[in-house]
Amino acid sequence: MAVHIGMWFEPSLESRFWWRLVLSAIYLTVGILHMLLPGPFLRIMPALVPFPAAVVFITGACEVAAAAGLLSSPFRAAAGIGLAAYAVCVYPANIKHAIDGLSAVDASTYAWLYHVPRLAFQPVFVWWALYAGGIIDWPFPQAR
């Protein structure tokens, strides 16, 4: 099968599989990093979160479990909903990270190029999780 750029945006089971596989790989990687290298995640944790080290570890474990769940038919929908909810719940940490990074004395163009797209992309992660989990088809309605 020839690979073409349009295949990523066509409403097919094959393209959804690839969207699911990539999202699963992302969350698996980040989840492992949460558990093995918690330092960067602890630094962006809002002060109001109790037991930050435990929260970072637990969120990492949840990311790993959801990444596996996306690849398993019986758990796919629950994993998609869980990852979408997770993306919403961690948004305050992403905002804090952006504020800290952009307000730093030595904030550079790099800080803007990293934080602004990251904040803007968070709703895409919510959509992506729901699409990969088979919860929504938008904007690719399936033929009936």
Phi, psi and chi 1 to 4 in degrees:
 res  aa     phi    psi   chi1   chi2   chi3   chi4
   1 MET       -  131.2  176.7  179.4  113.0      -
   2 ALA   -78.1  138.6      -      -      -      -
   3 VAL   -95.0  128.2  176.2      -      -      -
   4 HIS  -134.5  156.0   55.1   90.0      -      -
   5 ILE   -59.3  -32.3 -166.3   69.2      -      -
   6 GLY   -65.5  -22.6      -      -      -      -
   7 MET   -63.3  -23.9   78.1  174.6  -85.9      -
   8 TRP   -73.4  -18.8  -62.7  103.4      -      -
   9 PHE  -116.8    6.2  -58.2  105.6      -      -
  10 GLU   -85.0  144.7  -68.5  173.7    0.7      -
  11 PRO   -78.5   81.6   28.6  -33.0      -      -
  12 SER  -135.4  159.5   70.0      -      -      -
  13 LEU   -63.2  -34.1  -67.2  175.7      -      -
  14 GLU   -65.5  -43.4 -177.0  179.4  -24.4      -
  15 SER   -67.6  -38.7   67.0      -      -      -
  16 ARG   -63.0  -37.2 -168.7 -176.3  -59.3 -113.7
  17 PHE   -57.5  -45.4  166.4   79.2      -      -
  18 TRP   -68.7  -39.8  -71.8  107.5      -      -
  19 TRP   -58.9  -42.6  -78.4   91.6      -      -
  20 ARG   -65.6  -43.7 -177.6  180.0  -56.7  124.2
  21 LEU   -63.6  -43.7 -169.7   64.5      -      -
  22 VAL   -65.5  -44.9  170.5      -      -      -
  23 LEU   -63.3  -40.0 -173.2   63.8      -      -
  24 SER   -62.0  -42.8 -178.0      -      -      -
  25 ALA   -63.6  -39.8      -      -      -      -
  26 ILE   -62.0  -51.7  -70.0  168.7      -      -
  27 TYR   -68.4  -33.3  -86.2  107.6      -      -
  28 LEU   -62.3  -46.4  177.0   64.9      -      -
  29 THR   -63.0  -48.7  -58.3      -      -      -
  30 VAL   -66.7  -37.8  174.3      -      -      -
  31 GLY   -62.1  -43.3      -      -      -      -
  32 ILE   -63.3  -41.3  -69.7  169.6      -      -
  33 LEU   -62.4  -38.6  -71.8  172.7      -      -
  34 HIS   -56.5  -42.2  -89.7   79.8      -      -
  35 MET   -80.6  -35.5  -66.2 -174.4  -70.6      -
  36 LEU   -91.0  -32.0  -63.6 -179.3      -      -
  37 LEU  -131.2   71.8  -59.4  168.8      -      -
  38 PRO   -72.9  -16.0   26.9  -34.2      -      -
  39 GLY   -49.0  -55.2      -      -      -      -
  40 PRO   -60.7  -33.0  -22.4   31.3      -      -
  41 PHE   -75.5  -34.0  -57.3  101.0      -      -
  42 LEU   -66.2  -35.2  -71.5  169.6      -      -
  43 ARG   -67.0  -26.8  -75.1 -167.5  -71.6  -81.7
  44 ILE   -98.3    0.3   67.3  169.7      -      -
  45 MET   -69.1  126.6 -176.1   76.2   64.5      -
  46 PRO   -60.4  145.1  -24.3   34.2      -      -
  47 ALA   -61.7  -25.5      -      -      -      -
  48 LEU   -75.6   -8.7   60.4   96.8      -      -
  49 VAL   -80.6  120.5  175.4      -      -      -
  50 PRO   -75.9  152.3   27.1  -31.6      -      -
  51 PHE    49.8   58.8  -49.6  107.2      -      -
  52 PRO   -57.7  -38.7   14.2  -23.5      -      -
  53 ALA   -64.1  -41.7      -      -      -      -
  54 ALA   -66.5  -39.1      -      -      -      -
  55 VAL   -64.1  -42.9  168.9      -      -      -
  56 VAL   -62.2  -44.5  168.1      -      -      -
  57 PHE   -64.1  -45.9 -173.9   86.0      -      -
  58 ILE   -64.4  -41.5  -69.6  167.1      -      -
  59 THR   -65.2  -35.6   56.5      -      -      -
  60 GLY   -63.0  -44.0      -      -      -      -
  61 ALA   -63.5  -38.6      -      -      -      -
  62 CYS   -65.7  -38.8  -71.1      -      -      -
  63 GLU   -63.1  -43.2  -73.4  172.0  -45.6      -
  64 VAL   -64.0  -45.5  169.3      -      -      -
  65 ALA   -63.2  -42.6      -      -      -      -
  66 ALA   -68.5  -35.8      -      -      -      -
  67 ALA   -60.4  -42.8      -      -      -      -
  68 ALA   -68.0  -39.8      -      -      -      -
  69 GLY   -62.0  -35.5      -      -      -      -
  70 LEU   -60.4  -29.0  -86.2 -178.7      -      -
  71 LEU   -90.9    0.8  -58.7  177.3      -      -
  72 SER  -118.8  119.0  172.5      -      -      -
  73 SER   -49.6  -46.3  -66.0      -      -      -
  74 PRO   -65.1  -25.5  -17.8   27.0      -      -
  75 PHE  -107.9   -1.3  -57.7  107.5      -      -
  76 ARG   -58.4  -49.6 -173.9  167.5  -64.1  140.1
  77 ALA   -64.2  -44.7      -      -      -      -
  78 ALA   -63.0  -39.9      -      -      -      -
  79 ALA   -65.0  -41.8      -      -      -      -
  80 GLY   -62.3  -45.1      -      -      -      -
  81 ILE   -64.5  -42.6  -68.7  169.0      -      -
  82 GLY   -62.4  -42.8      -      -      -      -
  83 LEU   -69.5  -34.9  -73.4  173.0      -      -
  84 ALA   -64.9  -45.4      -      -      -      -
  85 ALA   -63.3  -40.1      -      -      -      -
  86 TYR   -60.7  -44.3  174.2   80.2      -      -
  87 ALA   -61.6  -35.2      -      -      -      -
  88 VAL   -70.4  -43.9  170.4      -      -      -
  89 CYS   -67.9  -31.7  -69.7      -      -      -
  90 VAL   -86.7   -3.4  -60.5      -      -      -
  91 TYR   -57.6  -39.7 -157.9   59.1      -      -
  92 PRO   -58.6  -36.9  -27.1   36.5      -      -
  93 ALA   -66.2  -38.3      -      -      -      -
  94 ASN   -66.1  -38.6  -66.2  -16.1      -      -
  95 ILE   -64.6  -45.4  -67.8  170.0      -      -
  96 LYS   -60.0  -43.3  178.7 -170.7 -179.6  -58.2
  97 HIS   -60.6  -42.8 -171.6 -149.0      -      -
  98 ALA   -65.8  -44.9      -      -      -      -
  99 ILE   -61.6  -46.1  -69.7  169.6      -      -
 100 ASP   -61.3  -44.0  -68.7   -9.6      -      -
 101 GLY   -69.7  -38.8      -      -      -      -
 102 LEU   -81.9  -22.5  -64.0  173.8      -      -
 103 SER   -93.9   -3.4   63.2      -      -      -
 104 ALA   -63.4  147.1      -      -      -      -
 105 VAL   -57.4  -37.6  175.0      -      -      -
 106 ASP   -97.6   23.3   62.1  -13.3      -      -
 107 ALA   -59.3  131.3      -      -      -      -
 108 SER  -115.0 -179.7   64.5      -      -      -
 109 THR   -59.3  -34.6  -56.7      -      -      -
 110 TYR   -56.8  -41.6  166.3   75.9      -      -
 111 ALA   -59.3  -44.0      -      -      -      -
 112 TRP   -65.9  -42.2  -75.7   95.0      -      -
 113 LEU   -67.6  -22.7  -68.3  174.3      -      -
 114 TYR   -90.3  -53.0  171.0   74.9      -      -
 115 HIS   -73.1  -42.3  -69.0  -66.4      -      -
 116 VAL   -64.3  -50.1  172.5      -      -      -
 117 PRO   -63.1  -34.3  -22.9   33.2      -      -
 118 ARG   -62.6  -44.9 -179.5  177.6 -177.2 -152.4
 119 LEU   -65.3  -40.9  -69.8  175.5      -      -
 120 ALA   -68.4  -28.7      -      -      -      -
 121 PHE   -81.0  -14.6 -162.8   73.2      -      -
 122 GLN   -57.0  -42.7 -160.9   73.1    5.5      -
 123 PRO   -61.9  -29.1  -23.6   33.3      -      -
 124 VAL   -65.9  -38.7  175.3      -      -      -
 125 PHE   -63.7  -36.5  -89.8  111.6      -      -
 126 VAL   -62.9  -50.2  173.5      -      -      -
 127 TRP   -59.1  -46.8  166.0   81.8      -      -
 128 TRP   -58.1  -43.4 -166.6   -7.9      -      -
 129 ALA   -63.8  -41.9      -      -      -      -
 130 LEU   -68.8  -38.0  -65.5  173.0      -      -
 131 TYR   -68.8  -46.9 -177.5   73.8      -      -
 132 ALA   -63.7  -32.5      -      -      -      -
 133 GLY   -80.6   -2.6      -      -      -      -
 134 GLY    76.6   17.1      -      -      -      -
 135 ILE   -79.7  -39.7  -55.7  -58.0      -      -
 136 ILE  -127.4  157.4   61.4  171.0      -      -
 137 ASP  -112.0  -12.1  -70.0  -32.6      -      -
 138 TRP   -58.1  136.6 -179.0   86.4      -      -
 139 PRO   -96.1   24.0   36.3  -35.1      -      -
 140 PHE  -115.9   72.7  -46.3  117.6      -      -
 141 PRO   -59.3  134.4   17.2  -22.7      -      -
 142 GLN   -76.9  143.8  -60.2  -62.4  -51.6      -
 143 ALA   -63.7  138.5      -      -      -      -
 144 ARG   -98.2      -  -55.6 -138.3 -179.0  -93.4
